[in-house]
Amino acid sequence: QLTKSPYCTLLFLWLPLERQIIIRGKAAKVSTEESEEYFNSRPRESQIGAWVSAQSQKIKDRKDLEEKLDHYTCEFEGKLVMKPENWGGFEVTPYEIEFWQGRENRLHDRLLYKTQNDSWDIVRLQP
C-alpha cells in the first residue's frame, strides 16, 4: 500500500499514561543495503522468523507456523541466514507530529509540530 500511496500515519498510544503521539509523514522504501544491514543485526531466531512468516497473510492454524519454523531451522542449520528477497522496510519522513497528554476535565494538552521551510513550527491546540 505504501508503494502506491506513500502518505501514512503512525500512532503510539500509552493508555496507562494517557499519552499518545501521532506522526504524519511520507514513507519511502529503504535500500536493499540498509535492509540487509538491519536484517544481519537481528537475532538469528528473528532472521529465521522472517522466512517463516508471510506477514499478515491468513494461516490455517498455529501448527502450520510451527512446522515452517522447524523446516527453516533445519534448512539454516550451521549456515548464515540470508535476508529473504521480499524482506525490507520503510522510512517515514514526518511533516507533522502531535503530542497529546490526557488531563482532568478533558482539558488535554496538545502540541502540534509542523515542518515549515526546513524548520518546525510548534502550536498548542485546544483539546
Disulfide bonds with the S-S distance in Angstrom:
none
